[in-house]
Amino acid sequence: MEHGVVSNNGSKANPCLCADILGDWREELIARTKDNKELRIFTTPIPTTHRIPTLVHDPIYRLGVAWKNVAYNVPAHTGFYLGHEMGVPGWGKIRTVRWPEGP
């Protein structure tokens, strides 16, 4: 990789993460430097006129981002069509759950 970053997992050469972390629906790439002292975020400088909810508001996408970090690093998918001539998707029903207090 360029820009002073290296990949993880020699056989698959994945970045640390590829996900919509900045919240404009486009995914960013996060990679580490060779000395493991920095994370670098790569994003697009190109403006967009498309305004849709962030991808992490979609429960299926949000789960996909989580499984990338705990098990199998595969791209997260949305629970809706994301492409040319699509409609505006609705907001996902993400809610926090309060754990019961222990004994």
MOPAC internal coordinates of N, CA, C and O (Angstrom, degrees):
PM7 1SCF
backbone

  N    0.0000 0     0.00 0     0.00 0    0    0    0
  C    1.4497 1     0.00 0     0.00 0    1    0    0
  C    1.5280 1   108.63 1     0.00 0    2    1    0
  O    1.2310 1   120.67 1   -20.52 1    3    2    1
  N    1.2806 1   116.32 1   159.48 1    3    2    1
  C    1.4570 1   121.48 1   179.48 1    5    3    2
  C    1.5234 1   110.78 1  -101.68 1    6    5    3
  O    1.2310 1   120.35 1     7.19 1    7    6    5
  N    1.3143 1   116.93 1  -172.81 1    7    6    5
  C    1.4665 1   124.23 1   176.54 1    9    7    6
  C    1.5295 1   113.05 1    63.65 1   10    9    7
  O    1.2310 1   120.61 1  -153.62 1   11   10    9
  N    1.3332 1   116.44 1    26.38 1   11   10    9
  C    1.4567 1   120.09 1   176.23 1   13   11   10
  C    1.5090 1   115.52 1    73.90 1   14   13   11
  O    1.2310 1   119.95 1  -162.51 1   15   14   13
  N    1.3372 1   117.70 1    17.49 1   15   14   13
  C    1.4583 1   120.25 1  -179.89 1   17   15   14
  C    1.5159 1   110.76 1  -114.91 1   18   17   15
  O    1.2310 1   121.34 1   -21.36 1   19   18   17
  N    1.3160 1   115.03 1   158.64 1   19   18   17
  C    1.4617 1   121.35 1   177.71 1   21   19   18
  C    1.5271 1   108.64 1  -127.15 1   22   21   19
  O    1.2310 1   121.08 1   -16.16 1   23   22   21
  N    1.3032 1   115.55 1   163.84 1   23   22   21
  C    1.4586 1   120.66 1  -179.68 1   25   23   22
  C    1.5259 1   110.39 1   -95.88 1   26   25   23
  O    1.2310 1   121.23 1   -10.17 1   27   26   25
  N    1.3026 1   115.26 1   169.83 1   27   26   25
  C    1.4649 1   122.49 1   175.01 1   29   27   26
  C    1.5270 1   107.90 1  -102.45 1   30   29   27
  O    1.2310 1   120.24 1   -16.18 1   31   30   29
  N    1.3068 1   117.14 1   163.82 1   31   30   29
  C    1.4730 1   121.91 1   175.33 1   33   31   30
  C    1.5235 1   111.29 1    53.02 1   34   33   31
  O    1.2310 1   120.32 1   -90.46 1   35   34   33
  N    1.2935 1   117.00 1    89.54 1   35   34   33
  C    1.4561 1   122.18 1  -177.77 1   37   35   34
  C    1.5194 1   115.52 1   -46.74 1   38   37   35
  O    1.2310 1   119.80 1   143.65 1   39   38   37
  N    1.3303 1   117.99 1   -36.35 1   39   38   37
  C    1.4612 1   119.89 1  -177.47 1   41   39   38
  C    1.5272 1   113.02 1   -74.81 1   42   41   39
  O    1.2310 1   120.14 1   146.04 1   43   42   41
  N    1.3349 1   117.34 1   -33.96 1   43   42   41
  C    1.4636 1   120.29 1  -178.23 1   45   43   42
  C    1.5180 1   112.88 1  -104.85 1   46   45   43
  O    1.2310 1   120.30 1   158.55 1   47   46   45
  N    1.3315 1   117.03 1   -21.45 1   47   46   45
  C    1.4672 1   122.93 1   177.96 1   49   47   46
  C    1.5281 1   112.24 1    54.12 1   50   49   47
  O    1.2310 1   120.44 1  -128.67 1   51   50   49
  N    1.3254 1   116.76 1    51.33 1   51   50   49
  C    1.4571 1   119.17 1   178.78 1   53   51   50
  C    1.5301 1   111.24 1   -87.61 1   54   53   51
  O    1.2310 1   121.24 1   -24.44 1   55   54   53
  N    1.3416 1   115.24 1   155.56 1   55   54   53
  C    1.4648 1   119.24 1   171.80 1   57   55   54
  C    1.5303 1   108.62 1   -76.51 1   58   57   55
  O    1.2310 1   120.17 1    -2.44 1   59   58   57
  N    1.3154 1   117.29 1   177.56 1   59   58   57
  C    1.4735 1   120.16 1   176.10 1   61   59   58
  C    1.5269 1   110.33 1   -62.15 1   62   61   59
  O    1.2310 1   120.73 1   136.93 1   63   62   61
  N    1.3292 1   116.21 1   -43.07 1   63   62   61
  C    1.4608 1   120.89 1  -179.18 1   65   63   62
  C    1.5125 1   109.91 1  -163.36 1   66   65   63
  O    1.2310 1   120.83 1   -32.61 1   67   66   65
  N    1.2933 1   116.02 1   147.39 1   67   66   65
  C    1.4608 1   122.70 1   170.68 1   69   67   66
  C    1.5159 1   105.25 1  -132.35 1   70   69   67
  O    1.2310 1   120.80 1   -70.14 1   71   70   69
  N    1.3453 1   116.07 1   109.86 1   71   70   69
  C    1.4677 1   120.53 1  -175.99 1   73   71   70
  C    1.5221 1   109.63 1  -163.37 1   74   73   71
  O    1.2310 1   120.84 1   -14.26 1   75   74   73
  N    1.3220 1   115.99 1   165.74 1   75   74   73
  C    1.4652 1   121.94 1   175.65 1   77   75   74
  C    1.5257 1   108.11 1   -81.23 1   78   77   75
  O    1.2310 1   120.48 1   -93.52 1   79   78   77
  N    1.3198 1   116.68 1    86.48 1   79   78   77
  C    1.4653 1   119.55 1  -178.45 1   81   79   78
  C    1.5242 1   112.40 1   -96.61 1   82   81   79
  O    1.2310 1   119.70 1   160.38 1   83   82   81
  N    1.3339 1   118.17 1   -19.62 1   83   82   81
  C    1.4589 1   120.55 1  -178.62 1   85   83   82
  C    1.5215 1   112.69 1   -93.97 1   86   85   83
  O    1.2310 1   120.28 1   170.63 1   87   86   85
  N    1.3308 1   117.08 1    -9.37 1   87   86   85
  C    1.4479 1   120.66 1   169.16 1   89   87   86
  C    1.5110 1   118.04 1    82.79 1   90   89   87
  O    1.2310 1   119.31 1  -150.39 1   91   90   89
  N    1.3209 1   118.92 1    29.61 1   91   90   89
  C    1.4650 1   117.99 1   173.84 1   93   91   90
  C    1.5277 1   111.07 1  -114.84 1   94   93   91
  O    1.2310 1   119.66 1  -165.51 1   95   94   93
  N    1.3207 1   118.26 1    14.49 1   95   94   93
  C    1.4503 1   129.81 1   178.89 1   97   95   94
  C    1.5159 1   113.86 1    83.37 1   98   97   95
  O    1.2310 1   119.74 1   169.68 1   99   98   97
  N    1.3364 1   118.10 1   -10.32 1   99   98   97
  C    1.4643 1   119.77 1   177.08 1  101   99   98
  C    1.5228 1   108.89 1   -96.77 1  102  101   99
  O    1.2310 1   120.64 1   -37.95 1  103  102  101
  N    1.3115 1   116.38 1   142.05 1  103  102  101
  C    1.4549 1   119.92 1  -175.01 1  105  103  102
  C    1.5313 1   112.25 1   -81.94 1  106  105  103
  O    1.2310 1   121.64 1   -34.11 1  107  106  105
  N    1.3148 1   114.47 1   145.89 1  107  106  105
  C    1.4500 1   121.94 1   174.98 1  109  107  106
  C    1.5278 1   108.36 1  -109.77 1  110  109  107
  O    1.2310 1   121.28 1   -22.88 1  111  110  109
  N    1.3288 1   115.15 1   157.12 1  111  110  109
  C    1.4538 1   120.85 1   178.27 1  113  111  110
  C    1.5278 1   107.71 1  -111.84 1  114  113  111
  O    1.2310 1   120.39 1   -49.27 1  115  114  113
  N    1.3157 1   116.87 1   130.73 1  115  114  113
  C    1.4594 1   122.05 1   177.94 1  117  115  114
  C    1.5185 1   107.66 1  -114.11 1  118  117  115
  O    1.2310 1   121.20 1   -52.04 1  119  118  117
  N    1.3332 1   115.31 1   127.96 1  119  118  117
  C    1.4631 1   120.62 1   179.81 1  121  119  118
  C    1.5212 1   109.18 1  -133.92 1  122  121  119
  O    1.2310 1   120.99 1   -22.33 1  123  122  121
  N    1.3177 1   115.71 1   157.67 1  123  122  121
  C    1.4642 1   121.26 1  -179.83 1  125  123  122
  C    1.5207 1   110.24 1  -101.73 1  126  125  123
  O    1.2310 1   121.22 1   -25.31 1  127  126  125
  N    1.3248 1   115.27 1   154.69 1  127  126  125
  C    1.4580 1   119.58 1   174.62 1  129  127  126
  C    1.5279 1   108.22 1   -81.23 1  130  129  127
  O    1.2310 1   120.89 1   -18.98 1  131  130  129
  N    1.3128 1   115.91 1   161.02 1  131  130  129
  C    1.4620 1   120.77 1  -176.00 1  133  131  130
  C    1.5276 1   112.16 1   -59.40 1  134  133  131
  O    1.2310 1   120.19 1   145.91 1  135  134  133
  N    1.3416 1   117.24 1   -34.09 1  135  134  133
  C    1.4667 1   120.25 1  -179.27 1  137  135  134
  C    1.5340 1   112.54 1   -84.65 1  138  137  135
  O    1.2310 1   119.88 1  -177.46 1  139  138  137
  N    1.3162 1   117.83 1     2.54 1  139  138  137
  C    1.4742 1   123.87 1   178.96 1  141  139  138
  C    1.5282 1   113.39 1    60.77 1  142  141  139
  O    1.2310 1   119.81 1  -153.76 1  143  142  141
  N    1.3172 1   117.96 1    26.24 1  143  142  141
  C    1.4576 1   121.09 1  -179.86 1  145  143  142
  C    1.5220 1   112.40 1  -100.01 1  146  145  143
  O    1.2310 1   119.79 1   164.99 1  147  146  145
  N    1.3245 1   118.00 1   -15.01 1  147  146  145
  C    1.4641 1   121.26 1  -177.20 1  149  147  146
  C    1.5160 1   110.82 1  -138.77 1  150  149  147
  O    1.2310 1   121.77 1   -28.97 1  151  150  149
  N    1.3250 1   114.21 1   151.03 1  151  150  149
  C    1.4584 1   121.94 1   165.76 1  153  151  150
  C    1.5145 1   106.20 1  -110.32 1  154  153  151
  O    1.2310 1   120.21 1   -41.18 1  155  154  153
  N    1.3123 1   117.20 1   138.82 1  155  154  153
  C    1.4640 1   121.26 1   177.90 1  157  155  154
  C    1.5191 1   108.58 1  -118.85 1  158  157  155
  O    1.2310 1   121.57 1   -45.58 1  159  158  157
  N    1.3279 1   114.60 1   134.42 1  159  158  157
  C    1.4625 1   121.02 1  -179.56 1  161  159  158
  C    1.5217 1   108.34 1  -106.32 1  162  161  159
  O    1.2310 1   120.95 1   -53.15 1  163  162  161
  N    1.3118 1   115.80 1   126.85 1  163  162  161
  C    1.4555 1   121.91 1   178.16 1  165  163  162
  C    1.5206 1   108.61 1  -109.35 1  166  165  163
  O    1.2310 1   121.05 1   -51.31 1  167  166  165
  N    1.3141 1   115.60 1   128.69 1  167  166  165
  C    1.4537 1   121.47 1  -179.40 1  169  167  166
  C    1.5199 1   108.60 1  -140.75 1  170  169  167
  O    1.2310 1   120.06 1    -4.84 1  171  170  169
  N    1.2901 1   117.49 1   175.16 1  171  170  169
  C    1.4531 1   120.76 1   179.44 1  173  171  170
  C    1.5288 1   110.75 1   -91.86 1  174  173  171
  O    1.2310 1   120.39 1   -38.19 1  175  174  173
  N    1.3285 1   116.86 1   141.81 1  175  174  173
  C    1.4657 1   119.86 1   173.97 1  177  175  174
  C    1.5277 1   111.91 1   -90.47 1  178  177  175
  O    1.2310 1   120.32 1  -178.92 1  179  178  177
  N    1.3174 1   116.99 1     1.08 1  179  178  177
  C    1.4594 1   121.97 1  -174.94 1  181  179  178
  C    1.5348 1   109.55 1   -84.43 1  182  181  179
  O    1.2310 1   119.70 1   -58.30 1  183  182  181
  N    1.3315 1   118.17 1   121.70 1  183  182  181
  C    1.4701 1   120.30 1   178.56 1  185  183  182
  C    1.5306 1   111.29 1   -64.73 1  186  185  183
  O    1.2310 1   120.83 1   -23.75 1  187  186  185
  N    1.3032 1   116.02 1   156.25 1  187  186  185
  C    1.4614 1   121.22 1   176.27 1  189  187  186
  C    1.5227 1   109.39 1  -125.01 1  190  189  187
  O    1.2310 1   121.26 1   -31.61 1  191  190  189
  N    1.3033 1   115.19 1   148.39 1  191  190  189
  C    1.4643 1   119.73 1   175.25 1  193  191  190
  C    1.5261 1   110.67 1  -100.06 1  194  193  191
  O    1.2310 1   120.66 1   174.18 1  195  194  193
  N    1.3342 1   116.35 1    -5.82 1  195  194  193
  C    1.4594 1   120.87 1  -179.85 1  197  195  194
  C    1.5219 1   109.74 1   -79.79 1  198  197  195
  O    1.2310 1   120.31 1   -50.85 1  199  198  197
  N    1.3016 1   117.02 1   129.15 1  199  198  197
  C    1.4615 1   122.13 1   179.53 1  201  199  198
  C    1.5177 1   108.40 1  -123.24 1  202  201  199
  O    1.2310 1   121.48 1   -74.55 1  203  202  201
  N    1.3154 1   114.78 1   105.45 1  203  202  201
  C    1.4606 1   120.50 1   176.70 1  205  203  202
  C    1.5310 1   107.42 1  -133.89 1  206  205  203
  O    1.2310 1   120.01 1   -15.79 1  207  206  205
  N    1.3318 1   117.60 1   164.21 1  207  206  205
  C    1.4636 1   118.94 1   176.62 1  209  207  206
  C    1.5313 1   110.88 1   -57.81 1  210  209  207
  O    1.2310 1   120.51 1   -26.75 1  211  210  209
  N    1.3040 1   116.64 1   153.25 1  211  210  209
  C    1.4598 1   119.65 1   177.94 1  213  211  210
  C    1.5227 1   109.84 1   -62.32 1  214  213  211
  O    1.2310 1   120.70 1   -28.13 1  215  214  213
  N    1.3087 1   116.27 1   151.87 1  215  214  213
  C    1.4623 1   119.66 1  -177.51 1  217  215  214
  C    1.5228 1   112.08 1   -63.89 1  218  217  215
  O    1.2310 1   119.55 1   149.25 1  219  218  217
  N    1.3183 1   118.46 1   -30.75 1  219  218  217
  C    1.4704 1   119.00 1  -179.47 1  221  219  218
  C    1.5256 1   112.61 1   -70.55 1  222  221  219
  O    1.2310 1   119.56 1   172.27 1  223  222  221
  N    1.3227 1   118.45 1    -7.73 1  223  222  221
  C    1.4637 1   120.55 1   172.44 1  225  223  222
  C    1.5264 1   111.57 1   -78.88 1  226  225  223
  O    1.2310 1   120.56 1   169.80 1  227  226  225
  N    1.3294 1   116.54 1   -10.20 1  227  226  225
  C    1.4553 1   121.25 1   176.51 1  229  227  226
  C    1.5299 1   108.42 1   -90.83 1  230  229  227
  O    1.2310 1   119.54 1   -62.81 1  231  230  229
  N    1.3403 1   118.48 1   117.19 1  231  230  229
  C    1.4685 1   120.44 1  -175.83 1  233  231  230
  C    1.5246 1   114.26 1   -56.28 1  234  233  231
  O    1.2310 1   119.67 1   144.04 1  235  234  233
  N    1.3103 1   118.24 1   -35.96 1  235  234  233
  C    1.4630 1   120.88 1  -179.00 1  237  235  234
  C    1.5286 1   110.23 1   -68.65 1  238  237  235
  O    1.2310 1   120.20 1   136.55 1  239  238  237
  N    1.3168 1   117.23 1   -43.45 1  239  238  237
  C    1.4599 1   120.87 1   177.84 1  241  239  238
  C    1.5292 1   110.11 1   -64.18 1  242  241  239
  O    1.2310 1   120.46 1   135.77 1  243  242  241
  N    1.3266 1   116.73 1   -44.23 1  243  242  241
  C    1.4663 1   121.67 1  -178.68 1  245  243  242
  C    1.5287 1   110.83 1   -59.47 1  246  245  243
  O    1.2310 1   120.35 1   137.01 1  247  246  245
  N    1.3046 1   116.94 1   -42.99 1  247  246  245
  C    1.4586 1   121.29 1   176.77 1  249  247  246
  C    1.5303 1   110.39 1   -63.65 1  250  249  247
  O    1.2310 1   120.59 1   140.11 1  251  250  249
  N    1.3363 1   116.47 1   -39.89 1  251  250  249
  C    1.4600 1   120.63 1   179.13 1  253  251  250
  C    1.5184 1   112.66 1   -62.07 1  254  253  251
  O    1.2310 1   120.31 1   140.75 1  255  254  253
  N    1.3141 1   117.01 1   -39.25 1  255  254  253
  C    1.4652 1   120.54 1   177.19 1  257  255  254
  C    1.5286 1   109.52 1   -63.92 1  258  257  255
  O    1.2310 1   120.28 1   139.76 1  259  258  257
  N    1.3195 1   117.08 1   -40.24 1  259  258  257
  C    1.4651 1   120.73 1   179.12 1  261  259  258
  C    1.5225 1   111.23 1   -65.10 1  262  261  259
  O    1.2310 1   119.53 1   135.76 1  263  262  261
  N    1.3340 1   118.50 1   -44.24 1  263  262  261
  C    1.4672 1   118.71 1  -176.09 1  265  263  262
  C    1.5180 1   111.00 1   -69.06 1  266  265  263
  O    1.2310 1   119.72 1   156.67 1  267  266  265
  N    1.3215 1   118.14 1   -23.33 1  267  266  265
  C    1.4650 1   119.53 1   176.06 1  269  267  266
  C    1.5168 1   111.39 1   -62.14 1  270  269  267
  O    1.2310 1   120.12 1   149.03 1  271  270  269
  N    1.3190 1   117.38 1   -30.97 1  271  270  269
  C    1.4528 1   120.99 1  -174.77 1  273  271  270
  C    1.5128 1   114.80 1   -94.15 1  274  273  271
  O    1.2310 1   119.72 1   168.17 1  275  274  273
  N    1.3145 1   118.14 1   -11.83 1  275  274  273
  C    1.4540 1   119.34 1  -177.38 1  277  275  274
  C    1.5249 1   113.35 1  -116.01 1  278  277  275
  O    1.2310 1   119.75 1   166.44 1  279  278  277
  N    1.2887 1   118.09 1   -13.56 1  279  278  277
  C    1.4594 1   118.24 1  -176.02 1  281  279  278
  C    1.5268 1   110.96 1  -150.49 1  282  281  279
  O    1.2310 1   120.16 1    85.53 1  283  282  281
  N    1.2862 1   117.29 1   -94.47 1  283  282  281
  C    1.4481 1   122.20 1  -169.23 1  285  283  282
  C    1.5152 1   110.67 1  -103.28 1  286  285  283
  O    1.2310 1   119.81 1   -62.10 1  287  286  285
  N    1.3131 1   117.97 1   117.90 1  287  286  285
  C    1.4567 1   121.82 1  -175.28 1  289  287  286
  C    1.5269 1   110.50 1   -83.25 1  290  289  287
  O    1.2310 1   121.04 1   -89.93 1  291  290  289
  N    1.3124 1   115.62 1    90.07 1  291  290  289
  C    1.4591 1   122.33 1   175.06 1  293  291  290
  C    1.5182 1   107.31 1  -127.10 1  294  293  291
  O    1.2310 1   119.75 1   -22.87 1  295  294  293
  N    1.3254 1   118.08 1   157.13 1  295  294  293
  C    1.4632 1   119.43 1  -178.74 1  297  295  294
  C    1.5265 1   112.45 1   -60.06 1  298  297  295
  O    1.2310 1   121.47 1   -39.32 1  299  298  297
  N    1.3191 1   114.79 1   140.68 1  299  298  297
  C    1.4644 1   119.54 1   174.53 1  301  299  298
  C    1.5199 1   108.77 1   -77.07 1  302  301  299
  O    1.2310 1   120.35 1   -37.64 1  303  302  301
  N    1.2992 1   116.93 1   142.36 1  303  302  301
  C    1.4589 1   122.55 1   179.16 1  305  303  302
  C    1.5191 1   109.32 1  -112.72 1  306  305  303
  O    1.2310 1   120.58 1   -26.99 1  307  306  305
  N    1.3028 1   116.50 1   153.01 1  307  306  305
  C    1.4593 1   120.72 1   176.27 1  309  307  306
  C    1.5259 1   110.05 1   -86.39 1  310  309  307
  O    1.2310 1   120.86 1   -17.68 1  311  310  309
  N    1.3037 1   115.95 1   162.32 1  311  310  309
  C    1.4542 1   121.30 1   176.66 1  313  311  310
  C    1.5206 1   111.71 1   -90.08 1  314  313  311
  O    1.2310 1   120.35 1  -168.01 1  315  314  313
  N    1.3251 1   116.94 1    11.99 1  315  314  313
  C    1.4633 1   122.68 1  -179.98 1  317  315  314
  C    1.5154 1   108.71 1  -143.51 1  318  317  315
  O    1.2310 1   120.60 1   -16.84 1  319  318  317
  N    1.3242 1   116.47 1   163.16 1  319  318  317
  C    1.4543 1   121.22 1   177.55 1  321  319  318
  C    1.5264 1   108.85 1   -69.37 1  322  321  319
  O    1.2310 1   120.64 1   -51.90 1  323  322  321
  N    1.3094 1   116.38 1   128.10 1  323  322  321
  C    1.4627 1   122.20 1   178.48 1  325  323  322
  C    1.5199 1   106.94 1  -123.04 1  326  325  323
  O    1.2310 1   120.75 1   -82.10 1  327  326  325
  N    1.3115 1   116.16 1    97.90 1  327  326  325
  C    1.4503 1   119.36 1  -177.68 1  329  327  326
  C    1.5108 1   112.42 1  -176.02 1  330  329  327
  O    1.2310 1   121.11 1     9.27 1  331  330  329
  N    1.3026 1   115.48 1  -170.73 1  331  330  329
  C    1.4577 1   123.43 1  -177.78 1  333  331  330
  C    1.5311 1   110.55 1   -57.75 1  334  333  331
  O    1.2310 1   120.93 1   -42.72 1  335  334  333
  N    1.3131 1   115.83 1   137.28 1  335  334  333
  C    1.4681 1   124.07 1   178.10 1  337  335  334
  C    1.5240 1   114.15 1    62.88 1  338  337  335
  O    1.2310 1   120.64 1  -152.28 1  339  338  337
  N    1.3235 1   116.38 1    27.72 1  339  338  337
  C    1.4634 1   119.28 1   177.80 1  341  339  338
  C    1.5174 1   110.35 1   -83.85 1  342  341  339
  O    1.2310 1   120.53 1   -22.03 1  343  342  341
  N    1.3014 1   116.58 1   157.97 1  343  342  341
  C    1.4581 1   121.40 1   171.86 1  345  343  342
  C    1.5208 1   109.40 1   -84.69 1  346  345  343
  O    1.2310 1   120.93 1    -5.74 1  347  346  345
  N    1.3042 1   115.83 1   174.26 1  347  346  345
  C    1.4608 1   119.74 1   178.10 1  349  347  346
  C    1.5237 1   108.55 1   -80.99 1  350  349  347
  O    1.2310 1   119.99 1   -60.08 1  351  350  349
  N    1.3301 1   117.63 1   119.92 1  351  350  349
  C    1.4647 1   119.29 1  -179.86 1  353  351  350
  C    1.5236 1   110.80 1   -71.63 1  354  353  351
  O    1.2310 1   120.98 1   -23.83 1  355  354  353
  N    1.2977 1   115.73 1   156.17 1  355  354  353
  C    1.4596 1   120.29 1   177.68 1  357  355  354
  C    1.5169 1   111.23 1   -79.34 1  358  357  355
  O    1.2310 1   120.83 1    -9.94 1  359  358  357
  N    1.2919 1   116.02 1   170.06 1  359  358  357
  C    1.4612 1   121.22 1   176.93 1  361  359  358
  C    1.5105 1   108.91 1   -73.99 1  362  361  359
  O    1.2310 1   120.66 1   -41.66 1  363  362  361
  N    1.3213 1   116.34 1   138.34 1  363  362  361
  C    1.4540 1   120.98 1   175.41 1  365  363  362
  C    1.5165 1   110.69 1   -70.81 1  366  365  363
  O    1.2310 1   120.57 1   -23.64 1  367  366  365
  N    1.2940 1   116.52 1   156.36 1  367  366  365
  C    1.4610 1   120.72 1  -178.91 1  369  367  366
  C    1.5227 1   109.31 1   -95.35 1  370  369  367
  O    1.2310 1   121.16 1  -107.16 1  371  370  369
  N    1.3230 1   115.40 1    72.84 1  371  370  369
  C    1.4637 1   121.54 1   177.80 1  373  371  370
  C    1.5232 1   107.55 1   -90.28 1  374  373  371
  O    1.2310 1   120.62 1   -48.41 1  375  374  373
  N    1.3126 1   116.41 1   131.59 1  375  374  373
  C    1.4535 1   119.51 1   176.68 1  377  375  374
  C    1.5201 1   108.53 1  -143.26 1  378  377  375
  O    1.2310 1   120.96 1   -26.41 1  379  378  377
  N    1.2820 1   115.78 1   153.59 1  379  378  377
  C    1.4556 1   119.76 1   177.43 1  381  379  378
  C    1.5144 1   108.87 1   -92.13 1  382  381  379
  O    1.2310 1   121.15 1   -31.14 1  383  382  381
  N    1.2917 1   115.40 1   148.86 1  383  382  381
  C    1.4576 1   121.55 1  -179.56 1  385  383  382
  C    1.5148 1   107.73 1  -118.11 1  386  385  383
  O    1.2310 1   120.90 1   -51.11 1  387  386  385
  N    1.2943 1   115.89 1   128.89 1  387  386  385
  C    1.4582 1   120.09 1   178.95 1  389  387  386
  C    1.5146 1   108.86 1   -86.57 1  390  389  387
  O    1.2310 1   121.33 1   -55.77 1  391  390  389
  N    1.3414 1   115.06 1   124.23 1  391  390  389
  C    1.4468 1   120.05 1   179.61 1  393  391  390
  C    1.5286 1   109.89 1   -74.07 1  394  393  391
  O    1.2310 1   120.63 1   -37.70 1  395  394  393
  N    1.3139 1   116.41 1   142.30 1  395  394  393
  C    1.4660 1   117.90 1   176.55 1  397  395  394
  C    1.5319 1   109.32 1   -66.29 1  398  397  395
  O    1.2310 1   121.38 1   -32.94 1  399  398  397
  N    1.3057 1   114.96 1   147.06 1  399  398  397
  C    1.4572 1   118.84 1   179.97 1  401  399  398
  C    1.5189 1   109.42 1   -73.26 1  402  401  399
  O    1.2310 1   121.43 1   -35.43 1  403  402  401
  N    1.3159 1   114.87 1   144.57 1  403  402  401
  C    1.4638 1   120.50 1  -179.31 1  405  403  402
  C    1.5289 1   113.30 1   -74.55 1  406  405  403
  O    1.2310 1   121.14 1    -4.10 1  407  406  405
  N    1.3213 1   115.43 1   175.90 1  407  406  405
  C    1.4724 1   119.25 1  -177.73 1  409  407  406
  C    1.5277 1   112.34 1   -66.88 1  410  409  407
  O    1.2310 1   120.10 1   180.00 1  411  410  409

